[in-house]
Amino acid sequence: MDIQIIITDIDGVWTDGGMYYTESGDEYKKFNTSDSVGVILAKAAGIKLIIMTGEESNCVKNRAKKLNIDSCYLGVKDKLKLSKEIASKEGVSLQQIAFIGDEINDHKLLKEAGFSACPQSAPEYTKKIVSFVVPSDGGKGAFRDFVFEILRRKNIFEDLFDQLTNPEDTEITI
């Protein structure tokens, strides 16, 4: 498996899909720090990380910045079109892109990406079209599990995990 770029949706993948609003209109999202481990391992493997969501959310932008995600695209209406543009710019094919999403607006890219997945909590109509259904629900480590599966299929998971968990060599902050 020659995955060079991982693209991820947010709502329903990194979150449980819920949207929280205060009476004054402030928006909150609950992220699971387990997904940070997926970010750390993907970066250690040299895989570029991209967030692509249909929402316009400062919460997502802030999370992406904190985790040093390579690119964060908000308000995306056509994820497949943007992914093709990114692939062209990066000199890779769609077959070298992995994508995790969960809903209808993700389907075009889920069908075209080289490796696609959805969380266990995704609807059945999404589970039917992906390469892999991760064992965890959205908001409960689904992105981490997606990255683990990619690294296992690349046969580099064990070495990377051992390298990153060696307390003498690495300081990990999630």
MIMI-225667 format. One record per residue (C-alpha): residue in three letters; x, y, z. Coordinates in steps of 0.5 Angstrom, whole numbers, plus 500, padded with zeros to 3 digits. Each point is the difference from the previous one (the first is absolute). Layout:
% residues N
ALAXYZ/...
//
This chain:
% residues 174
MET500500500/ASP503507498/ILE496505504/GLN503507499/ILE495504503/ILE494499505/ILE494504499/THR495500506/ASP493503501/ILE499502507/ASP492500502/GLY499493502/VAL507498499/TRP504504505/THR494502504/ASP493496501/GLY497504495/GLY496504505/MET500508500/TYR500504506/TYR497507500/THR500505506/GLU494504501/SER504506497/GLY502496494/ASP507497502/GLU502494497/TYR503494503/LYS503493498/LYS503495504/PHE506497498/ASN503493502/THR508501502/SER501493497/ASP499502493/SER507504502/VAL503494500/GLY498498493/VAL503507498/ILE507499503/LEU500493497/ALA498502493/LYS505506501/ALA506495502/ALA498496494/GLY501506495/ILE493500498/LYS497507499/LEU493502504/ILE495504497/ILE493502503/MET494501496/THR493502502/GLY494503498/GLU499504506/GLU503507501/SER503499507/ASN505503504/CYS500494505/VAL503496494/LYS505505498/ASN502501507/ARG501492501/ALA504500493/LYS504505503/LYS502497506/LEU501493497/ASN505503494/ILE495497495/ASP503502493/SER494503497/CYS493501503/TYR494502495/LEU494502503/GLY493501496/VAL502495495/LYS494499495/ASP503495495/LYS505496504/LEU502495494/LYS501506496/LEU505504505/SER503493501/LYS502499493/GLU503507500/ILE504499506/ALA502493497/SER503504493/LYS503505504/GLU504495505/GLY502495494/VAL496494502/SER494496498/LEU493500503/GLN502492501/GLN506503505/ILE495504504/ALA496497506/PHE493503502/ILE496499506/GLY493503500/ASP493498503/GLU494503496/ILE497501493/ASN505506499/ASP506496500/HIS497494496/LYS504503493/LEU506500503/LEU499494504/LYS499496494/GLU506503496/ALA506500505/GLY505495500/PHE498498507/SER493502504/ALA497499506/CYS495502505/PRO499499507/GLN496495503/SER494505502/ALA499502493/PRO494498496/GLU499493496/TYR500504494/THR507502501/LYS503494503/LYS498496493/ILE504505496/VAL507500504/SER506496500/PHE500499508/VAL495502505/VAL505502506/PRO498496507/SER498507504/ASP495505499/GLY501507498/GLY502504506/LYS503494503/GLY507499497/ALA497499493/PHE506504496/ARG505496505/ASP498494498/PHE500502492/VAL507502501/PHE502493503/GLU497496495/ILE503504494/LEU507499504/ARG498493501/ARG499499492/LYS506503499/ASN504496505/ILE503505504/PHE495501506/GLU504495505/ASP507504498/LEU497507501/PHE496498506/ASP506497503/GLN504506498/LEU495505503/THR499497506/ASN508499502/PRO500505506/GLU507502499/ASP499502493/THR494504499/GLU495505504/ILE493499498/THR495506501/ILE493498499/
//
